[in-house]
Amino acid sequence: MQRLKTPSDLKKLREDILAKKDPNKPAIAICVSTGCEALGVKEVIKAFKEEFKKQGVEGKIETKETGCLGFCEKGPRIVVYPEEIFYFKVKASDVPDIVSKTVVNKEIIERLLYADPVTGKTARDLPEIPFYKHQNRLLLDNNAKVDPKKIEDYIALGGYTALAKALYQMTPEQVLDEVKKSNLRGRGGGGFPTGRKWESTRNAEGEPKYVIVNCDEGDPGAFMNRALMEGNPHSILEGLIIGAYAIGSHEGFIYVRQEYPLAVENMQMALEHAEKYGFLGKDILGSGFDFKVKIHKGAGAFVSGESSALMTAIEGKVGEPRPKYVHTSEKGVWDKPSTLNNVETWANIPLIINKGAEWFASIGTKGSTGTKIFALAGKVNNTGLVEVPMGITLRDIIFKIGGGIRDGKKFKGVQTGGPSGGVIPEQHLDSPVDFEELAKLGSIMGSGGLIVMDEDTCMVDVARYFVNFLCDESCGKCLPCREGLKQARRILDNIVAGKGKEGDVENLQEIAEATSAASLCALGQTAANPMLTTIRYFRDEYEAHIKEKRCPALVCKNLISYYIDPAKCAACTLCFRNCPVEAVNGERNKIHIIDQAKCTKCGTCFEVCPPAFRAVQKLSGEPVPPPIPEDQRWIKRGEKANSKRGVAN
Amino acid sequence: MSMDRIDRIIDKYACETGVLIQLLLEIQRELNWIPPEAIMRINKRLKIPVSEIYRVASFYTALSLKPRGRHLVRVCAGTACYVRGGPRILDSVERTLKIRAGETTEDGKFTLETVNCLGCCALGPVVEIDGQYHGKLSSASVEKLLSKYN
């Protein structure tokens, strides 16, 4: 690698890379992101290497280990080039077929294609798959095309041309103007206009100025930033360098949570490669502009994702927020002007510079431009990462892209914005996803977590979950957040335990309002959202817990009992053998009963009871029927047992 | 002895400012906890007050002031895992190991922790053991999974 001195050096390098690439050479792109890794992709890769040797095609096929391709539900996912065939749920045992049939003989293996869950029709191309059809993957699409550990892949796609354009054809002011005109807003949750943030750092007194990438993705259920960081680190880095040029900064930080080891590794490598080619360091691309970056690993604290807290953490101190009477854009890290943007915000910058602000603003809605990546998770069929234009409805995301609710259950609510967001019910599903509309519903856009909840989710328990989370993660510096959340948790603990009383809901509302009005940082200010939205939309569930001591979703442990319906029990002994506390009494051909005094309500019996019987049931708000008399517990052969036996063997 | 290892790590960061968290993370990775000697050593060599080191070490969840077991079991308590039965998995792990989250078994074999989100929500509920992810678990499968570790 040689340092590039001019934009034409970059152009020439790109031509050289492309010339060396044979577009007809077979290649296999395999997603190695954390999700697919957990599904066993390492074995698949090993199998490919062995199979290449066995079939004598070693060296003739390239394997490309890429970042997240989004459809995690159907992972491990691979792409066979040059035909661009997409295979899902690939196992090591499928590999010999893929090599001999698809790679060598150009045959398509039907069973590995995506099949529609209803019609069974297979899809050859991505746009035929509903999950991809309704997306606009401006940022995520490149994940399938680049090996994150190879800068040449990124350059081949036109990487760093936006940087060259900014440095050579634009003044810093012009770059700033372009970002302002694009109306790009912060993707981390707040939605503050990026251009304005940059401008205030640029105009602030004090040197040096810092630019920071926030990849402290602490929202549970959100993994968009990880996918970009693991899958295409150079796109983020290019955005950061362009931002630094516009702002007049020569030093940057990339803050990554240590729970994302692969993201750290890939970004570290990206920095080294970028430095060697002269995209970082002194005299970048011969333009005279200097910029250096350091990675800072977060040590696990949700509150550290807040901008002022993150900056304190970069200084090596406890990451606690501070009052922001003076904005961090003016006084941030070591009291110097600092601009902090989310990973996704930075990754949008090269697109805006290359394609122009007008193009960017034409996507999405007037107030919320561009695309947004969401992490779709929970009780939805197609879990994964989706990138959609702003303004799409929640219904389209959950039902068209997400394929609806799992196991034919009924939709209840969707949580947007993580612990700082709210739960949005069915009647508002047609609301467009943009910053203002979500705020009207009592939630926030947040960083992009979308957790889908079905009829089996208890909304009081969800509120308690978030309050408990925030209570643990509150740094304790200011009283309304520290004490308010603690009291709210106590009340919610009581309600789910069946000890709720009249007035609890009103108390919760009062605490929520006080906490949000008087807290120092966004953690406390938004902590009310989960409580207030669940009360606003699901008040009947609170009432059922408090007045009837009943959990309608059959979740809250203290309010439910497990019961075996003697009419349905086939005496298969599965629950008997799996119960960890020996609370199930029974034997083969003898109908099982649960000893309520011994039962710890762990739910194991409910999980293992075969779906054909569904004998184990959950009851709430009604007494458990007495066990049937001993002499009626025997199942006679030939009657019930014969028809239903054979499950336990 | 571990003091040499601690010194070597301190050497790497000695010339920079704002390195305390990165330094502690590396000691944690090397020794699996932050022993009191490490805190005293950092204090002596980098002139950072003990109170400040202790404050940082006790604030962040990735840093442990108690020795951790040979295997680190982290049960995901993220929202996606939560609505898919994560709490029942945690119950089951606690029951199997006979410890609560945040504790270490008496034989020093397992340390159990919860983690806010591992970012592989498609596989929920998820448990991570020594960096390896195990997805789509049921409470009945936990015991078998843990029995594979020595």
Interface residues (C-beta under 8 A of the other chain):
Chain A: T34 G35 E37 A38 L39 C72 E73 G75 E217 G218 D219 P220 G221 A222 F223 R226 Q258 E259 Y260 P261 H296 K297 G298 A299 G300 A301 F302 A313 I314 E315 G316 K317 V318 G319 W334 A375 A377 G378 K379 T383 G384 Q415 G418 P419 G449 I451 M453 T457 V462 Y465 F466 F469 E473 C475 N578 P580 T600 C602 G603 T604 E607 V608
Chain B: T17 G18 V19 L20 I21 Q22 L24 L25 E52 R55 V56 F59 Y60 T61 A62 L63 A77 G78 T79 A80 Y82 V83 R84 G85 R88 D91 S92 R95 V115 N116 C117 L118 G119 C120 C121 A122 L123 G124 V126 G131 Y133 H134 G135 S138 S139 A140
